[in-house]
């Protein structure tokens, strides 16, 4: 079972992800690698696995749109790269995520700002 402290930390991480994507909202999509750097510079050290998990959860909630490697034009699994097809490569804040940040929709206990 996850502790209340861990729940709060995860909610803060998800909020930081949404805020970071908000600053890049004018772009079509943001690189997850760049997102990780921005989060690190903002004091959020999120492991790559945790970032992938949070992005998947935020996408399932309708707050972000994600693109996996296999959805990116030119991806070929036979090239011998380390990128797996299911790896999230790009993300973008969805309108619902912006509404959550702006308080236009009810708050989500899984996301904290």
C-alpha positions in Angstrom: 0.0 0.0 0.0 1.3 3.5 -0.9 1.8 5.9 2.0 0.1 9.3 2.2 3.5 10.9 1.8 4.2 9.0 -1.4 0.7 9.9 -2.7 1.4 13.6 -2.1 4.8 13.4 -3.7 3.4 11.7 -6.8 0.6 14.3 -7.0 3.2 17.1 -6.9 5.3 15.4 -9.6 2.2 15.2 -11.9 1.5 18.9 -11.2 5.0 19.8 -12.1 4.8 17.8 -15.3 1.6 19.7 -16.3 3.1 23.1 -15.4 6.3 22.3 -17.4 4.2 21.3 -20.4 2.1 24.5 -20.0 5.2 26.6 -20.6 5.6 24.8 -24.0 1.9 24.8 -24.9 2.4 26.7 -28.2 4.5 23.9 -29.6 2.9 20.9 -31.3 4.7 18.5 -28.9 7.6 18.5 -26.4 10.4 15.9 -26.2 10.2 13.8 -23.0 14.0 14.1 -22.8 13.6 17.9 -22.7 10.7 17.7 -20.3 12.9 15.6 -17.9 15.6 18.3 -18.1 13.1 21.1 -17.4 11.7 19.2 -14.4 15.2 18.6 -13.1 16.2 22.3 -13.4 12.9 23.1 -11.5 14.0 20.8 -8.6 11.9 17.8 -9.6 14.2 14.8 -10.0 11.8 12.2 -11.5 13.2 8.9 -12.7 12.7 8.0 -16.4 10.4 5.1 -15.3 8.3 7.4 -13.1 8.1 10.0 -15.8 6.8 7.4 -18.2 4.3 6.2 -15.6 3.1 9.7 -14.8 2.7 10.7 -18.4 0.7 7.5 -19.1 -1.6 8.2 -16.2 -2.0 11.9 -17.2 -2.8 10.8 -20.7 -5.4 8.3 -19.5 -7.0 11.2 -17.5 -7.1 13.4 -20.6 -4.6 15.9 -19.3 -1.9 15.3 -21.8 -1.5 13.8 -25.3 1.5 11.4 -25.7 3.3 9.9 -28.7 5.1 6.6 -28.3 8.2 5.7 -30.3 6.2 3.4 -32.5 3.8 6.2 -33.5 6.6 8.6 -34.6 7.3 8.6 -38.4 10.5 6.7 -39.2 10.5 4.5 -36.1 11.9 1.1 -37.1 12.4 -1.6 -34.4 14.9 -3.4 -36.6 17.4 -0.5 -36.4 18.9 -1.8 -33.2 18.2 1.3 -31.2 17.5 1.1 -27.5 14.1 2.9 -28.0 11.3 0.4 -27.4 8.1 1.0 -29.4 6.0 1.6 -26.3 8.4 4.2 -24.9 6.8 7.7 -24.7 8.9 10.1 -26.8 6.8 13.2 -26.9 4.0 14.8 -24.9 1.7 17.9 -25.1 -0.6 19.5 -22.6 -4.2 18.8 -23.6 -6.9 21.5 -23.2 -8.3 19.5 -20.2 -4.9 19.7 -18.5 -4.8 23.5 -19.1 -8.3 23.7 -17.6 -7.1 21.8 -14.5 -4.2 24.1 -14.1 -6.4 27.2 -14.4 -9.0 25.8 -12.0 -11.8 25.7 -14.7 -12.6 22.1 -13.9 -12.7 20.3 -10.5 -9.4 19.6 -8.8 -7.9 16.1 -9.1 -6.5 14.5 -5.9 -3.9 12.8 -8.0 -2.5 16.2 -9.2 -1.2 18.9 -7.0 0.1 22.4 -7.9 
